[in-house]
Amino acid sequence: MLQAVPKGWFSSKYIVSENDTPIGMIDMSGWRESAELTIKGAIYQVYRQGLMTGSFVLDAGGSILARADKPSAFYRSFVVEVGGKKYSLEATSTFSCKFVLSEEGKQIGSVHREGFLARKAIADFPDEIQLPFRMFMFWLVMILWRRSDSAAS
């Protein structure tokens, strides 16, 4: 299980822990849907390939390791391709902050905030999914939360 906690009250940097052990950081960009993931010393870039459209990707040194597409602008969901597998990552309901991860229609994980207004978050994904891919999917949900928070203010 992964937990993301912001470094400070207004920080866009999140310390990520796995089972209470710090393992990395998500450094969200302030002006674009992109971030830098630091995972046990390795650095990954996550970003949207186009300005307003295009796939979201996990990039390691110029090589795309994973890709996520939003099938609809109206629904908070992604289809994520990781190592030949496809996952669905979608909100449980229109107004919910909880997301579920499914493979072949079966729920295998979830992401949620720790409380209604909290910025701390938990991602419970299977350990069989490698850590960079779990953090990539965690970041995808954080992007949608950020969009919702911006629209509400």
C-alpha positions in Angstrom: 0.0 0.0 0.0 1.3 3.5 -0.9 0.6 6.6 1.0 1.3 10.1 -0.3 1.7 13.0 2.1 2.4 16.6 1.0 5.7 18.0 2.2 3.9 21.1 3.5 0.5 22.8 3.7 0.7 24.4 0.2 3.4 22.1 -1.3 3.0 20.3 -4.6 5.6 17.8 -3.5 4.4 14.5 -2.0 6.5 12.1 0.0 5.4 8.6 -0.9 5.8 5.7 1.6 5.1 2.0 1.2 4.1 0.3 4.4 5.3 3.3 6.4 8.8 3.3 4.7 9.6 6.4 2.5 10.4 5.2 -1.0 10.1 8.3 -3.1 8.5 11.6 -4.1 5.9 13.0 -6.6 6.9 16.5 -7.5 3.8 17.9 -9.3 4.3 20.7 -11.9 2.6 23.9 -11.1 1.6 24.8 -14.6 1.1 21.6 -16.5 -0.2 18.1 -16.1 3.3 16.7 -15.5 5.5 15.6 -12.6 8.8 14.1 -11.7 8.7 10.8 -9.8 11.6 9.8 -7.7 11.5 6.2 -6.7 14.4 4.7 -4.7 16.8 7.2 -6.3 15.6 6.6 -9.9 13.9 9.5 -11.7 10.9 9.2 -14.0 9.0 11.8 -15.9 5.2 11.7 -16.1 3.3 14.0 -18.5 0.6 14.4 -21.1 2.0 14.1 -24.6 -0.2 16.9 -26.0 -1.2 20.2 -24.5 -4.9 19.5 -24.1 -5.2 16.0 -25.6 -3.0 13.0 -25.9 -1.9 10.1 -23.8 -0.4 10.4 -20.3 2.9 8.6 -20.2 5.6 7.3 -17.8 9.0 8.1 -19.2 12.4 6.8 -18.1 15.3 8.5 -19.9 13.3 8.9 -23.2 11.7 5.5 -23.1 7.9 5.3 -22.6 7.2 2.6 -20.1 3.5 3.0 -19.6 0.6 4.9 -21.3 -2.8 6.0 -20.1 -5.7 7.4 -22.2 -8.9 9.1 -21.1 -11.6 7.4 -23.1 -14.0 10.3 -22.4 -13.7 13.9 -21.4 -16.9 13.6 -19.4 -15.9 10.7 -17.1 -13.1 10.5 -14.6 -11.4 7.3 -15.9 -8.3 6.0 -17.6 -7.3 3.0 -19.6 -3.7 2.2 -18.6 -1.4 0.1 -20.6 1.5 -1.4 -18.7 3.8 -4.2 -20.0 1.1 -5.5 -22.4 -1.6 -5.5 -19.8 -4.6 -3.1 -19.7 -6.1 -1.7 -16.6 -9.1 0.5 -16.0 -8.8 3.2 -13.4 -12.0 5.0 -12.7 -14.0 7.0 -10.1 -16.5 5.0 -8.2 -19.2 7.6 -8.8 -19.7 11.1 -10.2 -18.8 13.0 -7.0 -16.6 10.4 -5.3 -12.9 10.9 -4.7 -12.4 7.2 -4.6 -11.0 5.4 -7.7 -10.8 1.7 -8.4 -8.3 -0.2 -10.5 -9.7 -3.1 -12.5 -8.2 -5.8 -14.7 -10.6 -7.6 -17.1 -13.6 -6.3 -15.2 -12.4 -7.4 -11.8 -11.5 -4.8 -9.1 -7.9 -5.3 -7.9 -7.1 -2.0 -6.2 -8.2 1.4 -5.1 -7.1 5.0 -4.5 -8.7 7.4 -2.0 -8.0 10.4 0.1 -7.6 10.1 3.8 -10.7 12.1 4.7 -13.0 14.5 2.8 -10.8 17.5 2.6 -7.4 15.8 3.2 -4.5 16.0 0.8 -3.0 12.8 2.1 -3.9 9.8 -0.1 -3.7 6.0 -0.1 -3.2 3.7 -3.1 -3.8 0.1 -2.6 -2.5 -1.7 -5.7 -1.3 -5.3 -6.1 2.4 -5.7 -5.4 2.7 -7.7 -8.6 2.5 -4.3 -10.4 6.0 -2.8 -10.3 6.4 0.3 -8.2 7.0 2.8 -11.0 3.7 1.8 -12.6 1.8 2.0 -9.2 3.1 5.5 -8.7 2.2 6.4 -12.3 -1.4 5.4 -11.6 -1.4 7.2 -8.3 -0.3 10.3 -10.1 -3.1 9.9 -12.7 -5.7 10.0 -9.9 -3.9 13.0 -8.3 -4.2 14.9 -11.6 -8.0 14.3 -11.6 -8.3 15.4 -8.0 -6.3 18.6 -8.8 -8.7 19.3 -11.7 -11.7 18.9 -9.4 -10.2 21.1 -6.7 -9.4 23.8 -9.3 -12.9 23.7 -10.7 -14.5 23.9 -7.2 -12.5 27.1 -6.2 
